Amino acid sequence: MNTATTGLAAGMALGFAGYFGGFWAFLLVLVLGAAGLIVGLVVQGDIDLRTRRQR
């Protein structure tokens, strides 16, 4: 799955949450999506938390 497809899926999920659930559902999906992105980047190895903790 490339970046454009991932962005499209995220935008559609946020759109559905905003339309059907209102602002708070939109905000919840946005926050949980960002947390999932960070966890995914850490697991993938793009973000190394050990170097950030040593500063």
DRENMARBA-254364 format. One line per 4 residues: for each residue x, y, z negated of N, C-alpha, C. Coordinates in pm, whole numbers, plus 50000, padded with zeros to 5 digits. Atoms other than C-alpha are relative to their C-alpha. Last residue first. Layout:
BEGIN
X/Y/Z/X/Y/Z/X/Y/Z; ...
//
This chain:
BEGIN
49971/49855/49996/51941/51358/47530/49985/50065/49866; 49864/49975/50046/51958/50983/47471/50034/50148/49999; 49994/50002/50146/51579/50934/47488/50138/50037/49948; 50071/49883/50053/51555/51041/47853/50007/50009/49848
49918/49881/49974/51826/50797/47963/49932/50126/49947; 49879/50003/50084/51648/50508/47789/50085/50123/50023; 50024/49931/50126/51312/50602/47944/50124/50003/49911; 49925/50071/50101/51421/50512/48295/49989/50076/49869
49978/49915/50116/51159/50621/48547/50072/49915/49895; 49977/49865/49949/51167/50464/48893/50023/50101/49888; 49862/49959/50017/51214/50117/48743/50030/50139/50053; 49934/50010/49870/50894/49956/48867/50147/50040/49991
49985/50142/49970/50780/49903/48508/50075/49979/50131; 49903/50055/50096/50846/50268/48424/50025/49853/50031; 49867/49952/49962/50674/50388/48743/50108/49948/49906; 49960/50067/49878/50371/50171/48669/50139/50041/50046
49966/50138/50037/50348/50298/48313/50049/49923/50122; 49875/49994/50075/50361/50658/48439/50045/49860/49959; 49892/49966/49907/50096/50593/48703/50135/50000/49928; 49972/50119/49922/49871/50419/48452/50114/50022/50099
49932/50092/50090/49895/50717/48219/50037/49872/50073; 49864/49948/50020/49811/50951/48507/50080/49909/49908; 49925/50021/49875/49512/50736/48601/50143/50049/49988; 49964/50142/49996/49395/50728/48239/50076/49966/50128
49899/50026/50104/49410/51108/48222/50044/49854/50003; 49876/49930/49966/49229/51159/48555/50111/49969/49900; 49939/50074/49890/48965/50896/48482/50133/50063/50039; 49954/50128/50052/48894/51057/48145/50069/49917/50108
49880/49976/50079/48876/51405/48299/50057/49870/49944; 49894/49958/49909/48631/51295/48566/50131/50017/49925; 49961/50124/49933/48421/51114/48304/50114/50028/50099; 49922/50077/50097/48422/51434/48097/50042/49866/50059
49865/49947/50021/48320/51649/48395/50083/49911/49908; 49982/49864/50048/48020/51451/48506/50146/50033/49972; 49981/49994/50144/47970/51077/48527/50014/50139/49943; 50094/50082/50075/47823/51018/48872/50011/50017/49849
50136/49993/49949/47980/51294/49076/49901/49927/49910; 50055/49865/50014/48298/51349/48878/49855/50010/50042; 50014/49972/50143/48370/50979/48838/49940/50138/49977; 50114/50077/50052/48296/50915/49206/49979/50028/49851
50123/49945/49944/48529/51197/49311/49876/49928/49949; 50028/49876/50071/48804/51085/49076/49871/50065/50049; 50038/50037/50137/48787/50732/49215/49966/50124/49919; 50136/50054/49995/48786/50868/49571/49951/49961/49861
50093/49891/49976/49090/51083/49502/49856/49954/50005; 50008/49921/50123/49277/50791/49349/49902/50116/50015; 50073/50078/50099/49197/50568/49646/49984/50077/49869; 50140/50005/49958/49306/50835/49895/49916/49925/49897
50057/49868/50027/49628/50896/49703/49854/50007/50038; 50012/49989/50145/49706/50524/49705/49938/50133/49961; 50112/50086/50039/49635/50506/50076/49977/50005/49850; 50123/49937/49954/49860/50804/50146/49878/49919/49958
50035/49887/50085/50140/50665/49931/49869/50065/50040; 49915/49882/49992/50157/50328/50104/49945/50116/49916; 50085/49883/50000/50000/50000/50000/50090/50124/50000
//
